[in-house]
């Protein structure tokens, strides 16, 4: 069964590795937990994502368990952003939703990402979003790819623009403590 068939049936592939643009997006594993603490336990991650400070080893292990559960349920893919498959520099997530996706119907993917503070300004998020957007369209046969971004998050807004996403007329949504999130759609 191909990745397309799996996506159409609401199942995601058991394992994903995506290589290109000088990156490898790979599965997280238990050995990554200490690196996750280093990447995610910082103020900007706390401000713009659902991950809270302090993000310690216990939080990293719980996060990995949650990622595996979501994958098994066919809801998301969470991959480490690496350069050459080595230590993680950040994360990119693909959430599968639909069939009534915004702003038009059909199954769609929502992407989210975070890059560790020491690895920013290397266009890692931009390259990872490009790779995952292509994967969503071609491997999973999803009809739309969106981002949800707080308008005050200048870095994510820049990534959206650089990767071909455009703001939509959809009403802002609020999740957790994130404030209003605007919907951006890839064209």
C-alpha positions as CSV (number, residue, x, y, z in Angstrom):
1,X,0.0,0.0,0.0
2,X,1.4,3.4,-0.9
3,X,1.7,6.5,1.3
4,X,-1.2,8.0,-0.8
5,X,-3.5,5.1,0.0
6,X,-2.6,5.2,3.7
7,X,-3.4,8.9,3.9
8,X,-6.7,8.4,2.0
9,X,-7.6,5.7,4.5
10,X,-6.8,7.9,7.4
11,X,-3.6,6.1,8.3
12,X,-0.1,7.5,8.2
13,X,3.0,5.6,7.2
14,X,4.6,3.8,10.1
15,X,7.9,5.7,9.7
16,X,8.9,8.8,7.7
17,X,12.3,10.1,6.7
18,X,12.4,13.1,4.3
19,X,15.7,14.3,2.9
20,X,16.4,17.4,0.8
21,X,17.4,21.1,0.9
22,X,20.4,20.1,3.1
23,X,18.1,18.6,5.8
24,X,16.9,15.3,7.0
25,X,13.5,15.2,8.7
26,X,13.6,12.0,10.8
27,X,11.6,10.3,13.5
28,X,12.3,11.2,17.1
29,X,13.7,8.5,19.3
30,X,14.1,8.0,23.1
31,X,17.8,9.1,22.9
32,X,16.6,12.5,21.6
33,X,15.0,13.4,25.0
34,X,17.9,15.4,26.4
35,X,18.3,17.3,23.1
36,X,14.6,18.1,23.2
37,X,15.1,19.7,26.6
38,X,17.8,21.9,25.1
39,X,15.7,22.9,22.1
40,X,12.3,23.4,23.8
41,X,13.1,24.8,27.2
42,X,13.3,28.5,26.2
43,X,11.1,31.6,26.3
44,X,10.2,31.8,22.6
45,X,9.1,28.2,22.4
46,X,7.1,28.8,25.5
47,X,5.5,31.9,24.0
48,X,4.6,30.6,20.6
49,X,3.9,26.9,21.0
50,X,1.9,24.7,23.4
51,X,5.2,23.6,25.0
52,X,5.6,25.1,28.5
53,X,8.6,26.2,30.5
54,X,10.1,24.4,32.2
55,X,10.5,21.7,29.6
56,X,12.5,19.0,31.4
57,X,13.4,15.4,30.7
58,X,10.0,14.2,32.1
59,X,8.2,16.6,29.8
60,X,10.3,15.4,26.8
61,X,9.5,11.8,27.5
62,X,5.8,12.6,27.9
63,X,6.0,14.6,24.6
64,X,7.5,11.6,22.8
65,X,4.8,9.4,24.2
66,X,2.1,11.8,23.0
67,X,3.7,12.0,19.5
68,X,3.7,8.2,19.2
69,X,0.0,8.1,20.3
70,X,-1.0,10.7,17.8
71,X,0.9,8.9,15.0
72,X,-0.8,5.5,15.9
73,X,-4.1,7.3,15.8
74,X,-3.3,8.7,12.3
75,X,-3.4,12.3,13.5
76,X,0.1,13.6,13.1
77,X,3.7,13.1,12.1
78,X,6.3,14.8,14.3
79,X,9.9,14.8,13.0
80,X,13.2,16.1,14.2
81,X,14.8,18.6,11.9
82,X,18.4,17.6,11.4
83,X,21.3,18.3,9.1
84,X,22.6,15.0,7.8
85,X,20.5,13.0,10.3
86,X,22.6,14.0,13.3
87,X,21.5,15.8,16.4
88,X,18.1,17.5,16.3
89,X,18.0,21.2,15.6
90,X,14.2,21.6,15.8
91,X,11.0,19.9,15.0
92,X,8.3,20.0,12.3
93,X,4.8,18.6,12.8
94,X,2.1,17.6,10.3
95,X,-1.4,17.3,11.6
96,X,-3.9,15.6,9.3
97,X,-7.5,16.9,9.4
98,X,-10.5,17.1,7.1
99,X,-12.5,16.5,5.1
100,X,-14.0,19.9,5.9
101,X,-10.7,21.8,5.9
102,X,-10.4,25.6,5.7
103,X,-10.9,27.5,3.6
104,X,-12.2,24.9,1.1
105,X,-13.3,21.3,1.8
106,X,-11.1,18.3,1.6
107,X,-8.5,16.6,3.7
108,X,-5.7,18.9,4.7
109,X,-2.5,19.2,6.7
110,X,-1.6,21.8,9.3
111,X,2.1,22.3,9.8
112,X,3.8,23.6,12.9
113,X,7.5,23.9,13.7
114,X,10.0,25.0,16.2
115,X,13.8,25.6,16.0
116,X,16.1,25.7,18.9
117,X,17.5,29.1,19.8
118,X,21.1,28.2,18.9
119,X,20.1,27.0,15.4
120,X,17.9,30.0,14.3
121,X,18.8,32.2,11.3
122,X,19.9,29.2,9.2
123,X,16.5,29.0,7.3
124,X,15.9,25.6,9.0
125,X,12.2,26.2,9.5
126,X,11.8,27.5,5.9
127,X,13.5,24.4,4.4
128,X,11.6,22.0,6.7
129,X,8.3,23.6,5.8
130,X,9.1,23.3,2.1
131,X,10.0,19.6,2.5
132,X,6.9,18.8,4.6
133,X,4.5,20.8,2.3
134,X,5.8,18.8,-0.6
135,X,5.4,15.6,1.3
136,X,1.8,16.4,2.3
137,X,0.8,17.1,-1.3
138,X,2.7,14.3,-3.1
139,X,3.2,11.4,-0.6
140,X,0.0,11.9,1.4
141,X,-2.2,13.3,-1.4
142,X,-3.7,16.0,0.8
143,X,-5.5,18.8,-0.9
144,X,-4.4,21.8,1.3
145,X,-1.6,22.7,3.6
146,X,-2.1,25.4,6.2
147,X,-0.2,27.2,9.0
148,X,-1.8,28.9,12.0
149,X,0.3,31.8,13.2
150,X,-0.1,34.5,15.8
151,X,0.2,37.8,14.0
152,X,2.8,39.0,16.5
153,X,5.1,36.1,15.6
154,X,7.3,37.8,13.1
155,X,9.6,34.9,12.6
156,X,6.8,32.5,11.7
157,X,5.2,35.1,9.5
158,X,8.5,35.4,7.6
159,X,8.6,31.6,7.2
160,X,5.1,31.5,5.9
161,X,5.8,34.2,3.2
162,X,9.1,32.6,2.2
163,X,7.4,29.2,1.6
164,X,4.5,30.3,-0.5
165,X,1.8,30.6,2.1
166,X,-0.8,33.4,2.0
167,X,-3.0,34.7,4.8
168,X,-6.7,33.8,4.3
169,X,-9.9,35.5,5.3
170,X,-10.7,32.7,7.9
171,X,-11.6,34.0,11.3
172,X,-8.8,33.9,13.8
173,X,-8.8,30.9,16.2
174,X,-7.5,30.6,19.7
175,X,-5.7,27.5,21.1
176,X,-4.4,27.2,24.7
177,X,-2.7,30.4,25.5
178,X,-1.5,31.2,22.0
179,X,-3.7,34.2,21.4
180,X,-5.4,34.7,18.0
181,X,-4.0,32.5,15.3
182,X,-4.4,33.5,11.7
183,X,-4.7,30.9,9.0
184,X,-2.2,30.9,6.1
185,X,-2.8,28.6,3.1
186,X,-0.1,27.3,0.7
187,X,-0.8,28.1,-3.0
